[in-house]
Amino acid sequence: MNILIVTAMFPPIRTGTSFYSKNIAQTLYNQGHKIVVATVENTDGVIEQFPFDVLRLKALHINARNYFKHLRFSSVFCSNYRRLLYATKENQIDKILLVNHYLDIAFPAIYVARKLNIPLYISVGTQMQSLNPVKNAVLKILDRIVCGHLIFPFCKNIISWDTEIERYIRNVQRKKIAQKSVIIPFGVNGDISQFDNYNHDYSKSDLIIGVGAIIDQRDYLFQLKVFKELLEDFPTLKLKIVGHMYIKSPLILAKQLGIQDKVEFTGELSHEQVILEMKKSIIHWMMLSGKYVGLGTATIEAMLLGVPSVSNVPENLLGKSVLRDGSDYIFVDGQNVANAKNKISEILSNERLRTMIGQSGKLFVKKNLDWDNVCTEMINLFEKE
């Protein structure tokens, strides 16, 4: 099958969506499909070489680092529509996969799909939400109007990464749009075999790590409050938060709680550095603070390393593949500080329990979030007419 993957997020950008786009392209290519990736120009890092064609479209970069670091507009250039149309014809594309729905690269993808009568599928891994009620209402209206009328009507299926994405689509979009949703989970970044020879050391570490850009929906405020309580029983404990800081509220709260010397904000690190930090940690703790939550690329990688992972995702997040609280991961609701402290304290003080949860989580990821399985599900969907 000849597949065009259209995505605004692709290396050298380092985000969960970028990793998703890269891995699905690489795996589909490895499975024998012809792959062409269309993305936007980006000079923020070293451009990787891939065995498939990567078309980099002209883009206008808006410097909004405190809001959206990677914001680039591509639909305003007429040449992008022509280049994408030509590449699609030249490569005899059968299917078009658009990764995420809310950036303007969707419009060139829709144009080509309509022009050449090629089925368009939209993979959705991000909800448009805010903790600010007014802003959240505005985002919901914009999503319903713009995406609900200008983007989703032109796709054959909406590929929701998990049940929370699907719940968001059902709550925001019209019933006719929501009925297009199917759940196909995402996989771990890179080749799963890269972690096969690593055995996590559960006997020593005083480091809790959280990985993910610091935004309104991932503000780490709950973690900081619980961490302060944990320090009463585990005074040598340290918390390291890895990710670009878009908001200052966690930095301010750490100072207010008097724990700034125990908390390190590293900023964005390379993927290799992130993995090294995970290997030093006793638990990985990442959770979203909005109405809709998600597991995230970093949590999956931590689980694959065998690091016990704390999150507020529901056990049925991945649909038919059910996570088990206290076995595959540790569930905390993000509301009850005392309950979270008790559950995490038990993990910190019990090496045998850490080992069991870490190894069970690793097996869960290897069984359910392997990219070969994900891409096989994707191809099965594409082959349905």
N, C-alpha and C positions, 0 to 999 in steps of 0.2 A: 504494500500500500504506500502511496506517496502522500506525505502529510506535511502541511505547512503549520508551524507553531508560531503564533504571533504573541509577543509579550513585551511589555515595557521594561520588565525586570529580568535582566540576564547579566552574567558576569561581564565586566568586573564588579558590578553591583553585588553586595553581600547582604541579601535578605532571604527570608524563607521562600518568598515567591520566586526569587532569582534561582535559588537552589532547586526548587521544584521544576522550573522551566528547563534548567540544564539537565537534570537527571532524567526527566521524562523524555527529552530529546535523545540523550545518549542511550538510554535503555531501548527505546523504540528502534533506534539505529542498529544497536547490537542484535536486536531480534530480526533484523533483515529488512526493515522498512526504509524507504528513502525519506530523509528528513531535511527540511529547510526551515531555518529559524529566522524570523523577521523581528528585529528589535530596534532600539534607538541608539544613536551615537552616544558614546560615553568615554571620556578620557580620564576618569577618576582613578584608574588603576591599569595594571598590565592586561592587555587583551590576550585571552587564552586562545589556543588553537584547537579546533575541533575537527573530527573526521567528516562532519556534514557541513553544508553551506550555512553561513550566518550572514544575513543581509542586514546591514546597519543603516537605518533610515535617518534622514536629517531631522534634527530636533532642536527646539528652542528651550534652553535650560533656564529655569527660573530659580534664582538663588533664595530659597525659602528654608534654610537649614533648620530653623526652629519649628517648622511645621511639617515639611515634607522634603527631606534631604535630596531625594532622587526625582523631583518633579521635572518632567520634560514633556513638551508639547510637540507632537509630530503631525497631527491632522491638518495643521495650517499650511503645510507645504504640498502643493499640487503634485510635485515631482514624486512624492512618496506613494501616492496612489498609482502613478504610472509604473514606478519601479516594482511595486508589489504585484501589480497585475501582470507585468512582463515575467517576473520570476515564477508566478503561479502557472502561467501558460507554458513557459519553457520547461518546467519540471513536472508538467502533467499532474498537478496536484489533485488528489481524490477527496481529501478531507482537510478542513481548516480547524485548528484548535486555538482559540483565543484564551490566554491565561489572565484571569481577572477581568472584571467588567467595567470598572469605574474610571479608567484612564482613556485618554482620547485616541490611543492607538487602535481602539475598537472600531473606529469609523473607517479607516482604510481596510481593515479586515472584512467588515460588513460590505463595503463597496465591492471588493473583489469577489466575495462569496455570491453576492447578488448578480454581479455582472456575468460570472461564469457558471452560475447555477451549481455551486459546490456546497455541500452541507457544512454548516458552521456549528461548532460546539464551543461552549464557554465554560471554562473551568474556574470555579469561584472558591477562593480561600480566604477572603477578607470581607468582614461586615463593615458597613459604614455606620459608625456609632461614636458617641461622645458621652462623657459623664456629665457634661453641661446640658441640662434639660432643653434649653432653647436651641442650642447648637445641634443636639441630637434630633430634635423635631425637624429642624431645617434639613439635616442630612437625610432623614427618612423621606421627606417630601421630595428632595432632589433625586434620591435613588428611585423612588416610585415613578417620578415623571420622566427623568432623563433615561435611566436604565430600563425602566418598565415600558417605555414607549419607543425609544430610539435604538436600543441595543438588544434586549432579550427577545423581542418579537421576531428577530431575524435568525435566531439560533434554533437548531433542532432539539438539542438537550442542554440543560444546565448541569454540569458535573460539580456537585457539592462535595467538598473534601470530608465533611463529617456531618453529624446530625444537628450540630449547632448552626452550621452554615445553612442547612436545609430549613431549620426552624426560622432563621432570620428571613430567608427568601419567602417562606410561607406567610410570615407576619407582615412583611413589607409590600410584597408584590401582589398583583391580581391573581385570582385562582387559576386562570388560564396560563399564566406565566409559571406559577409555582408547580403546576402539574408536570412541567418539563424536567423537574429536578430528579436526578439519580445520585446516589452516594457511591463515590469511588475514592477511597482514602489516598493519602499521599505516602511517600516512602522516606526513608532516611537519606541524608545527603551523601551521595557517592556510593561506592561499591561496598556492600555489607561485609564482604570478606576482609576489608581493611581493618576490621575490629576483631577478627577471629582469634588472633594470637595475643590479645590483651586480656589479662586477668586482673581485675580490680583488687586493690589492697583494702580490705574492710577493717583492718586492725588499728589503723592510726590515721587521724586527720582531724583537724579542728576547723575545717573550712566548709562553709555552706556557700554554694555558688548559684547565681541566677543569671541566665543569659537571655538577652532580648532588649531591643531599643527601649529606652525609657520614655513612654508616651502616656497620655491620659488613660488609655485602656490597659496599660502595663506600668503602673506607677510605683509598685513595690512598697507602697505605704503600709499595707497589711503585714507584709513580711518584716518590715522594720519594727513594727509594734510587737509582733510575736518574738522577734529576735531579742529585743530588750528584755522581755520576760525570760527567755532562754538563758541569757547571760547570768541570771541569778544562780542557776544550777550548773552552768557550764561556762565559767568565767574566761576560759582560754579560747572560746569560740570566736571565729571571725566570719564576716559576710562579705562576699565579693560580688559586685553587680557589673556585668559586662554588657556594654551596648551604648550606642550613641545617645546622649542626653538631650532630649527635646524639651523637657520640662525640668524645673528646679525643685519641685515640691519634695522629692525624696531626700535631696541634699539638705534642704531646710529642716525637714522632720528629723533627720539623723542628728543634727545639731541640737534641736529642741529636746530630743530624748537623751542627749548627752552620750551618744554612742558613736560619734563621728570617728573616733580613733579605732573603732572595731569594724567600721564599714569602709570598703574601698570601692570607688566608682572608677572603673578602668577606661571608660569610653569604648569605642568600637575596636575590636581586635581582629586579626586575621583568623581564618577558620582553623588553621594549624594551632595557633595560640589558644583558641577557645577549647579545643580538644585537650591540650596539655593542662589547662586549668581545671577542666572537668575531672581529669585523672587524679588531681590532687584533692578532690572534694569528698566529703562524707555523704552529702546529699546534694541533689540539684533541685532548686525550687523556683518554678516559674508559673505564674498564673495571671490571667487577665481579670480586669476589674470592672468590665462593662457588663451589659445584660447578656451578651453572648460570649462564650469562652472557647478556648481552643488549646490543643496540645502543643503545637509549635515544633518547628524543626529541631531546636536545641534540646527540648525535652526528649524527643525521640532518640537523638544521638546520645544523650546521657544514659537513657535506658539501655541502648545497645552496648554501651561501655560497661554496663552492669552497675551503674551508679543509682542508688535508690532515689526515686523522683517524687517530689511533692507537687500536686496540682489541684485545681478546683474543677477539672473537667468531669462530667458525669461518666458513670461506668459504661453507658451505652453510646459514648461519643462516636465510635467508629462503626456504628450500626450492628451488623451481625457479629463482629469481633468485639467481645465484651471485656473491658478492663475490670480487674477485681481489686477493690480497695483492700489494702493490707496484705496483698499478695503480689500484684503486678506493679502497684504504685501506692502512694499514700494520698488519700483524698482529704482536703480541707476546704471548707466552704467559703473562705474569704470574709467571713463575718464574725465568727466566734474566736476571739484571741485565746481564751483559756483552753478551749477544745483543741485548737491547733498546737498550742504549747504542749499539751499532754501527749498528743499523738507523735509529735516530732521528738519530744524528750524520750519517749520509749524507743524510737529508732536510734537516737544518739547514744543511748546507754546499753544497747543490746546488739552486739556484733553479729550474733547468730541471726537475728531478725533482719539486720541490714543485708547480710549475705543472701538470705532467702528472697527478700523482695528484689534486690538487685539482679539476681540470677533469673528470677521469674519474669521480671520486666524485660530482660534481654531476650529470653525465649519468646515472649509475646511479640516483640518487634520483629525478630527474625522470621517468625511464622506468618505474621499478618501484614507487615509493612515493608515487604521486599518489593523493589521496583519492578522486578519481572512479573510478579503477581498483579501489581497495580496496572502495568501496561497491558497485560493480557486482558484484564477487565475492560480497559479502554478500547482495545481493538475489538473485543466482542460487542461493545456498544456501537462502534463505528460500522460494524458489519450488519447491524440490524437495519432493515429498510422499512 
